[in-house]
């Protein structure tokens, strides 16, 4: 029940007080994102941790001037691969073989299947697939924030192309997918802080097929 209690505690903070989140908490939040499952284990994204206040100030105007962008402790930017390439696919398969210390015929056959499929697809289709994987890690980070008692504000309200330009993502073969400011709520300026959490009832969301 402890995790559910913490998830009930969390909400999308609309105002933050600028207090700095301890680095050990940030590291655990990032580790939760790193441990997230992804399709074929490719982890087709990177996370940029923006602590620099000047960079946050540049991002704020292209994120609907939301105050949490500049008042947060850390701004996490989840950036997905712009497409799948043989080099990116091979890197993850080679890394797996290196860490596990052996090669597996089935695993190598799976590598070849991906190499004959993903790189030939349209780049936009590949980016959309990669972005979905980034969202899985994003959700893990959001849950980890709640577990750590850290506030977070999921944000799709921003201009991705502008954020890409500010952070130089396109040159790295990346595109921003979603933002996650983390920090601590500023209760006296947050209109949402004391409102009851509203979610659909379980019976309207879950269908059990026996």
Order of alpha helices (4+ residues) and beta strands (2+ residues): alpha-alpha-beta-alpha-alpha-beta-alpha-alpha-alpha-beta-alpha-beta-alpha
